Structure formats: C-alpha cells, structure tokens
Amino acid sequence: MIASGDIKTGDRIVHKVFPPITRHTLALYCGASGDHNPIHVDLDFAKAAGFPDVFAHGMLVMACLGQALTDAVPPSKLRAFATRFVAMTQLGARLTCEGTVTELFTESGERRARLALTTRDERGEVKLDGSAVIAL
C-alpha cells in the first residue's frame, strides 16, 4: 500500500505482473463472468472468425488492472477508475499493469491523486489504458 505523504507527480505507485493467460484462465473467467462467447474458448470458432487462436476477454484484462490498482491502493480510497481497450490480448500474454501519478489536487476537501494506468504485454504492446483518482 502507498504512503500518501510521500507521493509526488511522476511516482509509479501501481506495478504488478500477472502470469501468462492460459486456456484454463479463459475458461475460469467464462464461468465467473457469465461471458461464454466462444471466440474466447473455442479454437475452431476463433479460426472460423479469422483469428489464429482464442484471445482474452477485454474485461478480464480490465480486471487485472483493477486488481493491480487495489493491491496498491485500498478500495476505500478509490474515487474513479476508467479504462479504454486498445488491443486484443492473445493467449499466453503476460500482462504488466502500471499506474503513475500525473496530478495532485484537492477536491471536496480531500487530497487526491490522478493516475495514468496502462496494461502491456511482454512485448510492451499496450492492451489497455486508463486513469484513476485516489484519495490520499
């Protein structure tokens, strides 16, 4: 967790690396989320749709970023969280989620920080970008 008195603009306060996404991970996510779109678990279906293999659910990638964020910041301090999907995440991708302080400000009498968030694969390709506002 972060020590709010020490935070300054430019600090990286979120950093988490996830294990490679496997077929098992995708199947578990299907069951947990209720999203059973075959493009994520059925190789034949994915190939028929023009893809070389299945790929991760966008919301699974967003969940990784959310977990990385709440590992660094208590959920009670989270004021806003927004993301934008940038690229598909392939099977086997090892995601790294990061968040850097871009602004310190006061709102509603509370000291806050705005974070720039990114999720990249092992090749450095951005899969998700976003932002968060946290109370300090």
SEVORO-236609 format. One line per 3 residues: number of its first residue (from 1); their letters; for each residue x, y, z of C-alpha. Coordinates in Angstrom, 2 decimals. Layout:
N
NUM	A	X Y Z ~ ...;
END
This chain:
136
1	MIA	0.00 0.00 0.00 ~ 1.07 3.58 -0.61 ~ 2.24 6.09 1.99;
4	SGD	0.22 9.16 0.96 ~ 2.54 11.77 2.47 ~ 5.40 10.68 0.21;
7	IKT	3.58 10.74 -3.13 ~ 4.62 13.17 -5.85 ~ 3.87 13.64 -9.53;
10	GDR	5.72 11.07 -11.63 ~ 5.75 8.36 -8.96 ~ 4.83 4.87 -10.11;
13	IVH	2.57 3.52 -7.39 ~ 0.96 0.61 -9.26 ~ 3.05 -2.24 -10.62;
16	KVF	2.00 -5.86 -10.95 ~ 2.99 -8.63 -13.36 ~ 0.50 -11.43 -13.99;
19	PPI	1.27 -14.99 -15.07 ~ 0.63 -15.90 -18.72 ~ -3.03 -16.14 -19.74;
22	TRH	-3.89 -19.77 -20.35 ~ -6.88 -21.58 -21.83 ~ -7.72 -22.58 -18.28;
25	TLA	-7.73 -18.91 -17.21 ~ -10.14 -18.09 -20.03 ~ -12.44 -20.99 -19.13;
28	LYC	-12.49 -19.95 -15.47 ~ -13.26 -16.36 -16.46 ~ -16.14 -17.54 -18.68;
31	GAS	-17.69 -19.32 -15.72 ~ -17.12 -16.48 -13.27 ~ -18.30 -13.69 -15.55;
34	GDH	-21.07 -15.47 -17.43 ~ -19.44 -14.35 -20.71 ~ -19.41 -17.57 -22.71;
37	NPI	-18.61 -16.05 -26.10 ~ -16.94 -18.94 -27.95 ~ -14.37 -16.58 -29.52;
40	HVD	-12.56 -16.77 -26.15 ~ -12.54 -20.55 -25.60 ~ -13.28 -22.41 -28.84;
43	LDF	-10.29 -22.62 -31.18 ~ -12.35 -23.76 -34.16 ~ -14.80 -20.90 -33.69;
46	AKA	-11.96 -18.36 -33.38 ~ -10.29 -19.67 -36.54 ~ -13.60 -19.60 -38.45;
49	AGF	-13.90 -15.95 -37.43 ~ -10.46 -15.22 -38.91 ~ -8.32 -15.27 -35.76;
52	PDV	-5.27 -17.51 -35.28 ~ -6.43 -18.55 -31.79 ~ -8.74 -17.59 -28.97;
55	FAH	-8.00 -14.36 -27.10 ~ -8.70 -12.90 -23.68 ~ -11.89 -11.13 -22.73;
58	GML	-11.36 -7.37 -22.54 ~ -12.99 -7.34 -19.13 ~ -10.50 -9.96 -17.90;
61	VMA	-7.67 -7.61 -18.81 ~ -9.53 -4.76 -17.09 ~ -9.95 -6.97 -14.01;
64	CLG	-6.17 -7.48 -13.91 ~ -5.66 -3.73 -13.95 ~ -8.29 -3.28 -11.25;
67	QAL	-6.59 -5.90 -9.08 ~ -3.19 -4.25 -9.55 ~ -4.74 -0.89 -8.59;
70	TDA	-6.46 -2.20 -5.45 ~ -3.32 -4.10 -4.43 ~ -1.59 -0.69 -4.28;
73	VPP	-4.50 1.46 -3.08 ~ -7.20 0.39 -0.62 ~ -10.57 0.18 -2.41;
76	SKL	-12.00 2.67 0.11 ~ -9.58 5.29 -1.33 ~ -10.60 4.75 -4.96;
79	RAF	-12.69 7.66 -6.28 ~ -12.70 6.94 -10.03 ~ -11.49 4.21 -12.39;
82	ATR	-11.83 4.36 -16.18 ~ -10.27 2.35 -18.98 ~ -10.09 2.20 -22.75;
85	FVA	-9.46 -1.03 -24.63 ~ -6.55 -0.57 -27.04 ~ -5.70 -4.01 -28.47;
88	MTQ	-6.65 -7.67 -28.19 ~ -4.78 -9.73 -25.64 ~ -3.54 -13.03 -27.01;
91	LGA	-3.41 -16.37 -25.28 ~ -0.11 -16.67 -23.41 ~ 0.26 -12.93 -22.83;
94	RLT	1.98 -11.96 -19.60 ~ 0.42 -8.67 -18.55 ~ 2.13 -5.90 -16.63;
97	CEG	-0.12 -3.27 -15.07 ~ 1.26 0.10 -14.00 ~ -0.02 3.36 -12.64;
100	TVT	1.83 6.67 -12.39 ~ 0.81 9.84 -10.57 ~ 0.06 12.60 -13.09;
103	ELF	-1.58 15.18 -10.83 ~ -2.05 16.01 -7.16 ~ -5.08 18.11 -6.22;
106	TES	-7.72 18.79 -3.61 ~ -11.39 18.13 -4.27 ~ -14.31 18.07 -1.83;
109	GER	-11.83 18.91 0.92 ~ -9.83 15.75 0.22 ~ -6.26 15.47 -1.04;
112	RAR	-6.28 13.31 -4.20 ~ -4.02 11.97 -6.92 ~ -4.83 11.26 -10.56;
115	LAL	-3.10 8.22 -12.01 ~ -2.34 7.26 -15.61 ~ -2.83 3.49 -15.94;
118	TTR	-1.55 1.07 -18.56 ~ -1.59 -2.65 -19.17 ~ 1.06 -4.03 -21.53;
121	DER	2.01 -7.49 -22.67 ~ 5.54 -8.93 -22.51 ~ 6.37 -7.27 -25.86;
124	GEV	5.43 -3.86 -24.50 ~ 2.23 -3.60 -26.57 ~ -0.44 -1.56 -24.78;
127	KLD	-3.62 -3.57 -24.28 ~ -5.49 -1.16 -22.02 ~ -5.01 2.39 -20.87;
130	GSA	-6.93 4.34 -18.34 ~ -6.97 6.57 -15.33 ~ -7.89 6.53 -11.69;
133	VIA	-8.42 9.09 -8.97 ~ -7.47 8.10 -5.45 ~ -7.79 9.78 -2.08;
136	L	-4.51 10.27 -0.26;
END
